[in-house]
Amino acid sequence: MPEDPTPVPLSGRQRLLRAMSRPSRGQAIVGVLLGVLAFAGITQVRDTQVDEADFAGYREQDLIDVLTGLAGTSQRAEAEISRLEDTRDDLLSDSDRRQAALSQARTEAETLRILAGQVPVTGPGLRITIKEVTSQVSAETLLDMVQELRTGSAEAIQVNGRVRLIAQSSFSEGDGGVIIDGQQLEPPYVFDVIGDPHSLEGALTFPLGPRYQVETVDGGRLTFKDDGPLEITAVRDPEDPVYAQQASGQ
C-alpha cells in the first residue's frame, strides 16, 4: 500500500531536538554573540560587562550590530598589538646595531693597542734569527726586513725579547750591534713576528729580498721557523719620553 503523505505532527520534544540540531540564522547569530560575550566576561575586558538578559529583547539586526561593534573593537586591539610589536622589533634592532657598533669599536681599540705595542700578543707567526758570519749586518738591512714583514701581514714584532717595534721605531748603527729605539742590541738578532706564517715566509724569501740582503750583501745568515703560537711580551710604556716622542711622529 502507498504511504500516507500526510505529515505526522511532531511532539514538543521532537521540535526542540530539531531546533537544536538545525538552528535558524537568528539562532546561530545569538549563539555566536553569546560566545563572544562569554569570552569578554572571562577576560574582563574593560567597559564590557555584559548581562545576557540585556539582549533578550534585541532584534536580529540589533544583535548583528552589537557583534559587528565587538568585531571592530577586536580589530583595533589587534592593530594596536601589531603596532607595539613593530615598535619592539625596531627597539631590538636598534639595540643590536648599538651592540655591533660597540663590539666593532672595542675590536678596533684593541687593534690600535696592539699596533702601538701597548699590550702583549699571542698568535701564530715566525721566529727569525739573524747571525753575523763574515761581517756586521747593517741597521738598514734590519729595517728593510721589518718593513717587508709588515707588508707581509706582520701584526706584532719584538726583537731579542726586549724591544717591541712600532710604526715609528728607529734603527741606527751601534758599537758591536744596532740601536733600536734607543736600546743597544747585539747579534744574534731574534725577531718574534706574529702574523700568517706563509705570508711572512714569502716576505723573507722573495728574490733580492731580506734573506738575499742578509746573506749575500751583508755576509750574515737568516733562518726562520714556525714552532706554533708565539708570545710577545715586550710592551711600550706610553709614559716613556722616547716612546711618546716616537708615537707623536717627532
GUDREN-834382 format. One record per atom (N, C-alpha, C, O): x, y, z; residue number from 1. Coordinates in steps of 0.2 Angstrom, whole numbers, plus 5000, padded with zeros to 4 digits. Layout:
BEGIN
     x     y     z   nr
     X     Y     Z  NUM
...
This chain:
BEGIN
     x     y     z   nr
  5004  4994  5000    1
  5000  5000  5000    1
  5004  5006  5000    1
  5010  5006  5003    1
  5002  5011  4997    2
  5006  5018  4996    2
  5006  5021  5003    2
  5001  5021  5007    2
  5012  5024  5005    3
  5012  5028  5011    3
  5008  5034  5011    3
  5007  5037  5006    3
  5006  5035  5017    4
  5001  5041  5018    4
  5006  5047  5018    4
  5010  5048  5023    4
  5005  5052  5013    5
  5009  5058  5013    5
  5008  5063  5018    5
  5011  5068  5019    5
  5002  5062  5022    6
  5001  5067  5027    6
  5006  5067  5033    6
  5007  5062  5036    6
  5009  5073  5034    7
  5015  5073  5039    7
  5012  5072  5046    7
  5006  5074  5048    7
  5016  5068  5050    8
  5013  5067  5057    8
  5016  5072  5061    8
  5022  5074  5061    8
  5012  5075  5065    9
  5013  5081  5069    9
  5019  5079  5074    9
  5019  5073  5077    9
  5024  5084  5075   10
  5029  5082  5080   10
  5027  5084  5087   10
  5024  5089  5088   10
  5030  5080  5091   11
  5029  5082  5098   11
  5034  5088  5100   11
  5038  5089  5096   11
  5032  5090  5106   12
  5036  5096  5108   12
  5044  5094  5109   12
  5048  5098  5108   12
  5045  5088  5112   13
  5052  5086  5112   13
  5056  5085  5106   13
  5061  5087  5105   13
  5052  5083  5101   14
  5055  5082  5094   14
  5056  5089  5091   14
  5061  5090  5088   14
  5052  5094  5092   15
  5053  5100  5089   15
  5059  5103  5092   15
  5063  5107  5089   15
  5060  5102  5099   16
  5066  5105  5102   16
  5072  5102  5100   16
  5077  5106  5099   16
  5072  5096  5099   17
  5078  5092  5096   17
  5080  5095  5089   17
  5086  5096  5088   17
  5075  5096  5085   18
  5076  5098  5078   18
  5079  5105  5078   18
  5083  5107  5074   18
  5076  5109  5083   19
  5079  5116  5083   19
  5086  5116  5085   19
  5090  5121  5083   19
  5088  5112  5090   20
  5095  5112  5092   20
  5099  5109  5087   20
  5105  5111  5086   20
  5097  5104  5083   21
  5101  5101  5078   21
  5102  5105  5071   21
  5107  5105  5068   21
  5097  5109  5070   22
  5096  5113  5064   22
  5094  5121  5066   22
  5089  5123  5065   22
  5099  5124  5069   23
  5097  5131  5071   23
  5096  5136  5065   23
  5099  5135  5060   23
  5091  5140  5066   24
  5090  5145  5061   24
  5096  5150  5061   24
  5100  5150  5065   24
  5096  5155  5056   25
  5101  5160  5056   25
  5101  5165  5062   25
  5106  5166  5064   25
  5095  5166  5064   26
  5095  5171  5070   26
  5097  5167  5076   26
  5101  5170  5080   26
  5096  5161  5077   27
  5098  5157  5082   27
  5106  5156  5082   27
  5109  5157  5087   27
  5108  5155  5076   28
  5116  5155  5075   28
  5119  5161  5077   28
  5124  5161  5081   28
  5116  5167  5075   29
  5119  5173  5077   29
  5119  5174  5085   29
  5124  5177  5088   29
  5113  5173  5088   30
  5113  5173  5095   30
  5118  5169  5098   30
  5121  5171  5103   30
  5119  5163  5096   31
  5124  5158  5099   31
  5131  5161  5098   31
  5135  5161  5103   31
  5133  5164  5092   32
  5139  5167  5092   32
  5140  5173  5096   32
  5146  5174  5099   32
  5135  5177  5097   33
  5136  5183  5101   33
  5137  5181  5108   33
  5141  5184  5112   33
  5133  5176  5110   34
  5133  5174  5117   34
  5140  5171  5119   34
  5143  5172  5124   34
  5143  5168  5114   35
  5150  5165  5114   35
  5155  5171  5115   35
  5160  5171  5119   35
  5154  5176  5111   36
  5159  5182  5112   36
  5158  5185  5118   36
  5163  5187  5121   36
  5152  5186  5121   37
  5151  5189  5127   37
  5154  5185  5133   37
  5156  5188  5137   37
  5153  5179  5132   38
  5156  5174  5137   38
  5164  5175  5138   38
  5166  5176  5143   38
  5167  5175  5132   39
  5174  5177  5132   39
  5176  5183  5135   39
  5181  5184  5138   39
  5172  5188  5133   40
  5174  5195  5135   40
  5173  5195  5143   40
  5177  5199  5146   40
  5168  5192  5146   41
  5167  5192  5153   41
  5173  5188  5156   41
  5175  5190  5162   41
  5175  5183  5153   42
  5181  5179  5157   42
  5187  5183  5157   42
  5190  5183  5162   42
  5189  5186  5151   43
  5195  5190  5151   43
  5194  5197  5154   43
  5199  5201  5154   43
  5188  5199  5156   44
  5187  5205  5160   44
  5189  5211  5156   44
  5193  5215  5158   44
  5186  5211  5150   45
  5188  5217  5145   45
  5185  5223  5148   45
  5179  5223  5150   45
  5188  5228  5149   46
  5186  5234  5152   46
  5180  5237  5148   46
  5180  5237  5142   46
  5175  5240  5152   47
  5169  5243  5150   47
  5165  5238  5146   47
  5161  5240  5142   47
  5166  5231  5147   48
  5162  5227  5143   48
  5159  5222  5148   48
  5160  5216  5147   48
  5155  5224  5152   49
  5151  5220  5157   49
  5144  5219  5154   49
  5140  5223  5155   49
  5144  5213  5152   50
  5138  5211  5148   50
  5133  5206  5152   50
  5136  5201  5154   50
  5127  5208  5152   51
  5122  5203  5155   51
  5118  5200  5150   51
  5115  5204  5146   51
  5118  5193  5149   52
  5115  5190  5144   52
  5107  5192  5144   52
  5104  5192  5138   52
  5104  5194  5149   53
  5097  5196  5149   53
  5096  5202  5146   53
  5091  5203  5143   53
  5101  5207  5145   54
  5101  5213  5142   54
  5099  5212  5134   54
  5096  5217  5131   54
  5101  5206  5132   55
  5100  5205  5124   55
  5093  5201  5123   55
  5092  5199  5117   55
  5090  5200  5128   56
  5084  5195  5127   56
  5079  5198  5122   56
  5076  5195  5118   56
  5078  5205  5122   57
  5073  5208  5118   57
  5076  5211  5112   57
  5072  5214  5108   57
  5082  5210  5110   58
  5085  5213  5104   58
  5083  5209  5098   58
  5081  5203  5098   58
  5082  5213  5093   59
  5080  5210  5086   59
  5086  5207  5083   59
  5092  5209  5085   59
  5085  5203  5078   60
  5091  5200  5075   60
  5096  5205  5072   60
  5102  5204  5073   60
  5094  5211  5069   61
  5098  5216  5066   61
  5102  5219  5072   61
  5108  5221  5071   61
  5099  5220  5078   62
  5102  5224  5083   62
  5108  5219  5086   62
  5113  5222  5087   62
  5107  5213  5086   63
  5112  5208  5088   63
  5118  5208  5083   63
  5123  5208  5085   63
  5116  5209  5077   64
  5121  5209  5072   64
  5125  5215  5073   64
  5132  5215  5072   64
  5122  5221  5074   65
  5126  5227  5075   65
  5130  5227  5081   65
  5136  5229  5081   65
  5128  5224  5087   66
  5132  5223  5093   66
  5138  5219  5091   66
  5144  5220  5093   66
  5137  5213  5087   67
  5143  5209  5086   67
  5148  5212  5081   67
  5154  5211  5082   67
  5145  5216  5077   68
  5150  5220  5072   68
  5154  5225  5076   68
  5160  5226  5075   68
  5151  5228  5081   69
  5155  5233  5085   69
  5160  5229  5089   69
  5166  5232  5090   69
  5158  5223  5092   70
  5163  5220  5095   70
  5169  5217  5091   70
  5175  5217  5093   70
  5167  5215  5085   71
  5172  5213  5080   71
  5177  5219  5078   71
  5183  5218  5077   71
  5174  5225  5077   72
  5178  5231  5076   72
  5183  5233  5082   72
  5189  5234  5081   72
  5181  5232  5088   73
  5185  5233  5094   73
  5191  5228  5094   73
  5196  5230  5095   73
  5189  5222  5092   74
  5194  5217  5092   74
  5199  5218  5087   74
  5205  5217  5088   74
  5197  5221  5081   75
  5202  5223  5076   75
  5206  5228  5078   75
  5212  5228  5076   75
  5203  5233  5081   76
  5208  5239  5083   76
  5213  5236  5089   76
  5218  5239  5089   76
  5211  5232  5093   77
  5215  5229  5098   77
  5221  5225  5094   77
  5227  5226  5096   77
  5219  5221  5089   78
  5224  5218  5086   78
  5229  5222  5082   78
  5235  5221  5082   78
  5227  5228  5079   79
  5231  5233  5076   79
  5236  5236  5081   79
  5241  5237  5079   79
  5233  5237  5087   80
  5237  5240  5092   80
  5243  5236  5094   80
  5249  5238  5095   80
  5241  5229  5095   81
  5246  5224  5097   81
  5251  5224  5091   81
  5257  5223  5092   81
  5249  5224  5085   82
  5254  5224  5079   82
  5259  5230  5079   82
  5265  5229  5078   82
  5256  5236  5081   83
  5260  5242  5081   83
  5265  5241  5087   83
  5271  5243  5086   83
  5263  5239  5092   84
  5268  5238  5098   84
  5273  5233  5097   84
  5279  5234  5099   84
  5271  5228  5093   85
  5276  5223  5091   85
  5281  5226  5086   85
  5287  5224  5087   85
  5279  5230  5082   86
  5283  5233  5077   86
  5288  5238  5081   86
  5294  5238  5079   86
  5286  5241  5086   87
  5290  5246  5090   87
  5295  5242  5094   87
  5301  5244  5094   87
  5293  5236  5096   88
  5298  5232  5100   88
  5303  5229  5095   88
  5309  5229  5097   88
  5301  5227  5089   89
  5306  5225  5085   89
  5311  5230  5083   89
  5317  5229  5082   89
  5309  5236  5082   90
  5313  5242  5080   90
  5318  5243  5086   90
  5324  5244  5084   90
  5315  5243  5092   91
  5320  5244  5098   91
  5325  5239  5098   91
  5331  5240  5099   91
  5323  5233  5097   92
  5328  5227  5097   92
  5333  5228  5092   92
  5339  5226  5093   92
  5331  5230  5086   93
  5335  5231  5080   93
  5340  5236  5082   93
  5346  5236  5080   93
  5338  5242  5085   94
  5342  5247  5087   94
  5348  5245  5092   94
  5353  5247  5092   94
  5345  5241  5097   95
  5350  5238  5102   95
  5355  5234  5099   95
  5361  5234  5100   95
  5353  5230  5094   96
  5358  5225  5090   96
  5363  5230  5087   96
  5369  5228  5087   96
  5361  5235  5083   97
  5365  5239  5080   97
  5370  5243  5084   97
  5376  5243  5083   97
  5368  5245  5090   98
  5372  5248  5095   98
  5377  5243  5098   98
  5383  5245  5099   98
  5375  5237  5099   99
  5379  5232  5102   99
  5385  5230  5096   99
  5391  5229  5098   99
  5383  5230  5090  100
  5388  5228  5085  100
  5393  5234  5084  100
  5399  5233  5083  100
  5390  5240  5085  101
  5395  5246  5084  101
  5400  5246  5090  101
  5406  5247  5089  101
  5397  5244  5096  102
  5401  5244  5102  102
  5407  5239  5101  102
  5412  5240  5103  102
  5404  5233  5099  103
  5409  5227  5098  103
  5415  5229  5093  103
  5420  5228  5094  103
  5413  5232  5087  104
  5417  5234  5082  104
  5422  5240  5085  104
  5428  5239  5084  104
  5420  5244  5089  105
  5424  5249  5092  105
  5429  5246  5097  105
  5435  5248  5097  105
  5427  5241  5101  106
  5432  5238  5105  106
  5437  5234  5101  106
  5443  5234  5103  106
  5435  5231  5096  107
  5440  5227  5092  107
  5445  5232  5089  107
  5451  5230  5089  107
  5442  5238  5086  108
  5447  5242  5083  108
  5452  5245  5089  108
  5458  5246  5087  108
  5449  5247  5095  109
  5453  5249  5100  109
  5459  5244  5102  109
  5465  5246  5103  109
  5457  5238  5102  110
  5462  5233  5104  110
  5467  5232  5098  110
  5473  5231  5100  110
  5465  5233  5092  111
  5470  5233  5086  111
  5475  5238  5087  111
  5481  5238  5086  111
  5472  5244  5089  112
  5476  5250  5089  112
  5481  5249  5095  112
  5487  5251  5094  112
  5479  5246  5101  113
  5484  5245  5106  113
  5489  5240  5104  113
  5495  5241  5106  113
  5487  5235  5100  114
  5492  5230  5098  114
  5497  5234  5093  114
  5504  5233  5094  114
  5495  5238  5088  115
  5499  5241  5084  115
  5504  5246  5088  115
  5510  5248  5086  115
  5501  5249  5093  116
  5505  5254  5097  116
  5510  5250  5102  116
  5514  5253  5105  116
  5509  5244  5102  117
  5514  5240  5106  117
  5512  5240  5114  117
  5517  5239  5118  117
  5506  5242  5115  118
  5504  5243  5122  118
  5502  5237  5126  118
  5501  5237  5132  118
  5501  5231  5122  119
  5498  5225  5126  119
  5502  5219  5123  119
  5504  5219  5117  119
  5503  5214  5127  120
  5506  5208  5125  120
  5501  5204  5120  120
  5495  5206  5119  120
  5504  5200  5115  121
  5501  5197  5110  121
  5503  5190  5109  121
  5509  5188  5110  121
  5498  5185  5108  122
  5500  5178  5107  122
  5496  5176  5100  122
  5490  5178  5099  122
  5500  5173  5096  123
  5497  5170  5090  123
  5502  5167  5085  123
  5508  5166  5087  123
  5500  5164  5080  124
  5504  5161  5075  124
  5509  5166  5072  124
  5508  5172  5071  124
  5515  5163  5070  125
  5520  5168  5066  125
  5526  5164  5065  125
  5527  5158  5065  125
  5532  5168  5065  126
  5538  5165  5064  126
  5543  5168  5069  126
  5543  5174  5071  126
  5548  5164  5070  127
  5554  5166  5074  127
  5560  5167  5069  127
  5562  5162  5067  127
  5562  5173  5068  128
  5568  5174  5064  128
  5574  5175  5067  128
  5574  5180  5072  128
  5579  5172  5065  129
  5586  5173  5069  129
  5591  5175  5063  129
  5592  5172  5058  129
  5595  5181  5065  130
  5600  5183  5061  130
  5606  5183  5064  130
  5607  5186  5069  130
  5611  5180  5061  131
  5618  5179  5064  131
  5623  5183  5059  131
  5622  5183  5053  131
  5628  5186  5062  132
  5633  5188  5058  132
  5639  5183  5057  132
  5641  5180  5062  132
  5641  5182  5051  133
  5645  5177  5049  133
  5652  5180  5047  133
  5657  5179  5050  133
  5652  5184  5042  134
  5658  5187  5039  134
  5659  5194  5041  134
  5664  5197  5040  134
  5653  5197  5042  135
  5653  5205  5043  135
  5647  5207  5047  135
  5643  5203  5048  135
  5647  5213  5049  136
  5641  5216  5053  136
  5635  5217  5048  136
  5635  5219  5043  136
  5629  5214  5051  137
  5623  5215  5047  137
  5621  5223  5049  137
  5620  5225  5055  137
  5619  5226  5044  138
  5618  5234  5045  138
  5611  5235  5048  138
  5606  5231  5047  138
  5610  5241  5051  139
  5604  5243  5054  139
  5599  5244  5048  139
  5593  5242  5049  139
  5601  5246  5042  140
  5597  5247  5036  140
  5594  5241  5034  140
  5588  5241  5032  140
  5598  5235  5034  141
  5596  5229  5032  141
  5590  5226  5036  141
  5585  5224  5034  141
  5591  5227  5043  142
  5586  5225  5048  142
  5580  5229  5047  142
  5574  5226  5047  142
  5580  5236  5046  143
  5575  5240  5045  143
  5571  5238  5039  143
  5565  5237  5039  143
  5574  5236  5033  144
  5571  5234  5027  144
  5567  5228  5028  144
  5562  5227  5026  144
  5570  5223  5032  145
  5567  5217  5033  145
  5560  5218  5037  145
  5555  5215  5036  145
  5561  5222  5042  146
  5555  5224  5046  146
  5549  5227  5042  146
  5543  5225  5043  146
  5551  5231  5037  147
  5546  5234  5033  147
  5543  5229  5028  147
  5537  5229  5027  147
  5547  5224  5026  148
  5544  5219  5022  148
  5540  5214  5026  148
  5534  5212  5023  148
  5541  5213  5032  149
  5537  5209  5036  149
  5530  5212  5037  149
  5525  5209  5038  149
  5530  5219  5038  150
  5524  5222  5039  150
  5520  5222  5033  150
  5514  5221  5034  150
  5523  5222  5027  151
  5519  5221  5021  151
  5516  5214  5021  151
  5511  5213  5018  151
  5520  5210  5023  152
  5518  5203  5023  152
  5513  5200  5029  152
  5513  5194  5030  152
  5510  5205  5032  153
  5504  5204  5037  153
  5507  5203  5044  153
  5503  5201  5048  153
  5513  5206  5045  154
  5515  5206  5052  154
  5511  5210  5057  154
  5509  5216  5055  154
  5508  5207  5062  155
  5504  5211  5067  155
  5508  5214  5073  155
  5506  5219  5075  155
  5513  5210  5075  156
  5517  5212  5081  156
  5524  5210  5080  156
  5525  5204  5078  156
  5529  5213  5082  157
  5536  5211  5082  157
  5540  5213  5088  157
  5539  5219  5090  157
  5543  5209  5091  158
  5548  5211  5096  158
  5555  5208  5094  158
  5556  5203  5091  158
  5560  5211  5097  159
  5567  5210  5095  159
  5571  5208  5101  159
  5571  5211  5106  159
  5574  5202  5101  160
  5578  5199  5107  160
  5574  5199  5113  160
  5577  5200  5119  160
  5567  5199  5113  161
  5563  5199  5119  161
  5563  5205  5123  161
  5560  5205  5128  161
  5566  5210  5120  162
  5566  5217  5124  162
  5563  5223  5121  162
  5560  5227  5124  162
  5563  5223  5114  163
  5561  5229  5111  163
  5554  5227  5107  163
  5555  5223  5103  163
  5549  5231  5108  164
  5543  5230  5104  164
  5543  5235  5099  164
  5543  5241  5100  164
  5543  5233  5093  165
  5543  5238  5087  165
  5536  5241  5086  165
  5531  5237  5086  165
  5536  5247  5084  166
  5530  5250  5082  166
  5532  5254  5075  166
  5537  5254  5073  166
  5527  5257  5072  167
  5527  5260  5066  167
  5533  5266  5066  167
  5536  5267  5061  167
  5534  5269  5071  168
  5539  5274  5072  168
  5546  5272  5074  168
  5550  5276  5076  168
  5547  5265  5075  169
  5553  5263  5078  169
  5559  5265  5073  169
  5559  5265  5067  169
  5565  5267  5077  170
  5571  5269  5073  170
  5576  5264  5074  170
  5577  5260  5079  170
  5580  5263  5069  171
  5586  5259  5068  171
  5592  5263  5067  171
  5592  5267  5062  171
  5598  5262  5070  172
  5604  5265  5069  172
  5610  5261  5071  172
  5609  5256  5074  172
  5616  5262  5068  173
  5622  5258  5069  173
  5624  5259  5076  173
  5624  5265  5079  173
  5626  5254  5079  174
  5629  5254  5086  174
  5636  5251  5087  174
  5638  5248  5082  174
  5639  5251  5092  175
  5645  5248  5093  175
  5645  5241  5095  175
  5642  5239  5100  175
  5646  5237  5090  176
  5646  5230  5090  176
  5638  5227  5089  176
  5637  5222  5091  176
  5634  5231  5086  177
  5627  5229  5085  177
  5623  5235  5082  177
  5626  5239  5078  177
  5617  5235  5084  178
  5612  5240  5082  178
  5609  5243  5087  178
  5608  5240  5093  178
  5606  5250  5086  179
  5602  5253  5091  179
  5595  5254  5089  179
  5594  5257  5084  179
  5591  5251  5092  180
  5584  5251  5090  180
  5580  5254  5096  180
  5579  5252  5102  180
  5577  5260  5094  181
  5573  5264  5099  181
  5577  5265  5105  181
  5574  5265  5111  181
  5583  5267  5104  182
  5587  5269  5109  182
  5590  5264  5113  182
  5594  5265  5118  182
  5589  5257  5112  183
  5592  5252  5115  183
  5597  5248  5111  183
  5596  5247  5105  183
  5603  5247  5114  184
  5608  5244  5111  184
  5607  5236  5111  184
  5606  5233  5116  184
  5607  5233  5105  185
  5606  5226  5104  185
  5612  5223  5100  185
  5615  5226  5096  185
  5614  5217  5102  186
  5619  5214  5099  186
  5617  5207  5096  186
  5612  5204  5098  186
  5621  5205  5091  187
  5619  5199  5087  187
  5620  5193  5092  187
  5624  5193  5096  187
  5616  5187  5091  188
  5611  5186  5085  188
  5605  5190  5087  188
  5603  5191  5093  188
  5602  5192  5082  189
  5595  5196  5082  189
  5590  5191  5081  189
  5589  5188  5076  189
  5585  5191  5086  190
  5580  5186  5086  190
  5573  5190  5086  190
  5571  5194  5090  190
  5570  5190  5080  191
  5564  5193  5079  191
  5558  5188  5080  191
  5557  5184  5076  191
  5553  5190  5085  192
  5547  5186  5085  192
  5542  5190  5082  192
  5540  5196  5083  192
  5539  5187  5077  193
  5534  5190  5072  193
  5527  5187  5072  193
  5527  5181  5070  193
  5522  5190  5074  194
  5515  5187  5074  194
  5512  5189  5068  194
  5512  5195  5066  194
  5509  5184  5064  195
  5506  5185  5058  195
  5505  5178  5054  195
  5507  5173  5057  195
  5502  5179  5048  196
  5502  5172  5044  196
  5509  5170  5042  196
  5512  5173  5039  196
  5510  5164  5045  197
  5517  5161  5043  197
  5519  5161  5036  197
  5524  5162  5034  197
  5514  5159  5032  198
  5516  5158  5025  198
  5517  5165  5022  198
  5522  5165  5018  198
  5513  5170  5023  199
  5514  5176  5021  199
  5521  5179  5023  199
  5524  5183  5019  199
  5522  5178  5029  200
  5529  5181  5032  200
  5535  5177  5029  200
  5540  5181  5027  200
  5534  5171  5028  201
  5540  5167  5024  201
  5541  5170  5017  201
  5546  5171  5015  201
  5535  5172  5014  202
  5536  5175  5007  202
  5539  5181  5007  202
  5543  5183  5003  202
  5538  5185  5013  203
  5541  5192  5013  203
  5548  5192  5014  203
  5552  5196  5013  203
  5551  5186  5017  204
  5558  5185  5018  204
  5562  5182  5012  204
  5568  5184  5011  204
  5558  5178  5008  205
  5562  5174  5003  205
  5561  5176  4996  205
  5564  5173  4992  205
  5558  5181  4995  206
  5557  5183  4988  206
  5563  5185  4985  206
  5568  5188  4988  206
  5564  5185  4978  207
  5571  5187  4975  207
  5573  5194  4977  207
  5569  5199  4977  207
  5579  5194  4979  208
  5583  5200  4981  208
  5579  5203  4987  208
  5580  5209  4989  208
  5576  5199  4991  209
  5573  5201  4997  209
  5577  5201  5003  209
  5583  5201  5003  209
  5574  5201  5009  210
  5578  5201  5016  210
  5583  5196  5016  210
  5589  5197  5018  210
  5581  5189  5015  211
  5586  5184  5015  211
  5592  5185  5011  211
  5598  5184  5013  211
  5591  5187  5005  212
  5597  5189  5000  212
  5601  5194  5003  212
  5607  5194  5002  212
  5598  5200  5005  213
  5601  5205  5008  213
  5606  5203  5014  213
  5612  5205  5014  213
  5603  5199  5018  214
  5607  5197  5024  214
  5613  5193  5022  214
  5618  5194  5025  214
  5611  5188  5018  215
  5616  5183  5017  215
  5621  5185  5011  215
  5627  5183  5012  215
  5619  5188  5006  216
  5623  5189  5000  216
  5627  5196  5001  216
  5633  5197  4999  216
  5623  5201  5003  217
  5626  5208  5004  217
  5630  5209  5010  217
  5635  5212  5010  217
  5626  5207  5016  218
  5629  5209  5022  218
  5634  5203  5025  218
  5637  5204  5030  218
  5634  5197  5022  219
  5638  5192  5025  219
  5635  5189  5031  219
  5639  5186  5035  219
  5629  5189  5032  220
  5626  5186  5038  220
  5622  5179  5036  220
  5623  5176  5031  220
  5618  5177  5041  221
  5614  5171  5040  221
  5607  5172  5043  221
  5606  5174  5049  221
  5602  5171  5039  222
  5595  5172  5041  222
  5591  5165  5041  222
  5591  5162  5036  222
  5589  5163  5047  223
  5585  5157  5047  223
  5578  5159  5050  223
  5577  5164  5054  223
  5573  5155  5049  224
  5566  5156  5052  224
  5563  5149  5053  224
  5565  5144  5050  224
  5558  5149  5058  225
  5555  5143  5059  225
  5548  5144  5062  225
  5547  5150  5065  225
  5543  5140  5061  226
  5536  5140  5064  226
  5535  5135  5069  226
  5534  5129  5067  226
  5536  5137  5075  227
  5535  5132  5081  227
  5528  5132  5084  227
  5528  5130  5090  227
  5524  5135  5081  228
  5517  5136  5084  228
  5516  5143  5086  228
  5520  5147  5085  228
  5511  5144  5091  229
  5510  5151  5093  229
  5516  5154  5097  229
  5519  5151  5101  229
  5517  5160  5095  230
  5522  5164  5098  230
  5519  5169  5104  230
  5513  5171  5103  230
  5523  5170  5109  231
  5520  5175  5114  231
  5525  5181  5114  231
  5531  5180  5115  231
  5522  5187  5112  232
  5526  5193  5113  232
  5524  5197  5119  232
  5518  5199  5120  232
  5529  5197  5123  233
  5528  5200  5130  233
  5530  5207  5131  233
  5528  5211  5135  233
  5535  5209  5126  234
  5538  5216  5127  234
  5532  5221  5125  234
  5529  5220  5120  234
  5532  5226  5129  235
  5527  5232  5128  235
  5530  5238  5128  235
  5535  5239  5131  235
  5526  5243  5125  236
  5529  5250  5126  236
  5525  5254  5131  236
  5519  5253  5132  236
  5529  5258  5135  237
  5526  5262  5140  237
  5525  5269  5138  237
  5529  5273  5136  237
  5518  5271  5137  238
  5516  5277  5135  238
  5519  5283  5139  238
  5520  5289  5136  238
  5522  5282  5145  239
  5525  5287  5149  239
  5532  5288  5148  239
  5535  5292  5150  239
  5535  5283  5144  240
  5542  5283  5142  240
  5543  5289  5137  240
  5540  5289  5132  240
  5547  5294  5139  241
  5548  5300  5134  241
  5550  5298  5127  241
  5548  5301  5122  241
  5555  5293  5127  242
  5557  5291  5120  242
  5551  5288  5116  242
  5550  5290  5110  242
  5547  5284  5119  243
  5541  5281  5116  243
  5536  5287  5114  243
  5533  5287  5109  243
  5535  5291  5119  244
  5530  5297  5117  244
  5532  5301  5111  244
  5528  5303  5107  244
  5539  5302  5111  245
  5541  5306  5105  245
  5540  5302  5099  245
  5539  5305  5094  245
  5542  5296  5099  246
  5541  5292  5093  246
  5533  5291  5091  246
  5532  5292  5085  246
  5529  5290  5096  247
  5522  5289  5094  247
  5519  5296  5091  247
  5514  5295  5087  247
  5522  5301  5093  248
  5519  5308  5090  248
  5522  5309  5084  248
  5520  5314  5080  248
  5527  5305  5081  249
  5530  5306  5075  249
  5535  5312  5075  249
  5537  5314  5069  249
  5538  5314  5080  250
  5543  5319  5081  250
  5550  5316  5080  250
  5555  5320  5080  250
